[in-house]
């Protein structure tokens, strides 16, 4: 068997990622017949069926799925070769795609990123906020700030620490309703949060709590807290930076949120990615230190 050309592997990966010949062809700027011919040539070279047709597009076979990780590694290496040839690797200019959760992207990272842009004004940042972890191996993002430990191989990962989550209330709410002096005293207040807190937060599980405001969005919960709708949970570092938020039962930590930074090992070779990685590590370390 002759080694398949990289062009065939690139077409295979595009179909695998999109699930469609037409979408993959648009992505690679090829015609659909050309892309179909690439897949046929690769299947013939490998002696294996890679895709089967279904009502919702092309489904990868077990053989295709077994090849995915290595094909993605090849794609990352090819991309890096292009960057090296263009002199982009050591450049202090260009664009970085950073992904993180909605809460981190709105409430924690902006001042850290503002300081970075002051230092490196030619490095642009594309921030993607999603509670779904984008795939760094597939190149969906260059860098990620995550609250769960990354498990994929070929990643450069650093755990920065853990952010304590405690209870707070806006001054306007406290002026009207006062503050509880014990955990049991929370039962007399309207809370901000999610119903699932009853079972996910051990210190609250035994209480009969009433959630006066709920939302699946952490940003909506933070906005409600700042508007004085009730007592709610917030990362200590975010609340400490807002003088209008007062601590409620400050000795009680209801949860801790781990903070990780991750990038693909190939992306780490880009100077601008290294600069942002190290800057985020320093900025988030300072943020967590302020929350103790």
C-alpha positions, 0 to 999 in steps of 0.5 A: 500500500502506498502512503496516502497523500496529505491532501486525502487525509485533509479531505477525510478530516474535513468530512469527519468533522462536518459529517457532510461532503458538501460542507467539507467541500465548501470548507476546503474550497473544493468541488463535491465530486473532487472531495468524494474522489479523495475519500474513495482513493483513501479508502482504496489505499487503506483497504477500509470503509471510512464512511456510511451514508445515513439520513442525516449525512455521512457517518464515520465507521469504527475505522474512521474514528480510530484514525481521527486523533492521528489525523488531527495531529497531522493537521496541527503539524501541517498548520504549524509548518505553514506558520513556521515558513511564514515567520508567524511562530515568533511573531508578536502579532496576529490573532488568538482564539481563546475559549472559556465559560460565559461567567469567566469571559464576562466577570473575570477575564476582561481586566486581565485581557485589557492588560495584555492588549496594553502590553501587546497591542498587535495581538488580537483576541477572539473570545469564544464564551461557551459552557461547552468545551471546544476541542483544542486538538481539532483547532477550535481554539488556541487557548482555553480557560476551563473549570474542569480538568482537560483530559485530552492528550497532547495538551499543555495544561496548568492548574492555576488554583481554585476559586472559593464560592461564597454567599453575597447580597447587594447593599439594597437587599440588606437594607430592606431584609437584613442578613441571616446570622446562621445557615438556617436563617437563609430559609427566611430569605429569597435566594438567587441560584438554581434549584439543583443547588439543593442537592449539589451544595452539601451545606444547603441540602438540609435546608428548606430554601426558596429560590426567588430567582433562578436561571441556567445562566451564571451571568444572569444570576450575577446580574440578579445579585447585583440588582438586589433580587436576593442572596446568591452565590458568587466567586469570592474574587468577583464579589470582592471587586464590587463594593456594593456586594456584602458577604453573607455568612463569610465563614461558609464556603459553599463550593470551590471552582478549579481554574485551568489553562490549556493549549495544544502542544503545537500551538504552544510553539507560537510566541503570541500563544505562549505570551497569552498563556503566561499572562493568563496564568499570572493574572488568574493567580493574582485573581485567586490570591485576592479571593482567599 
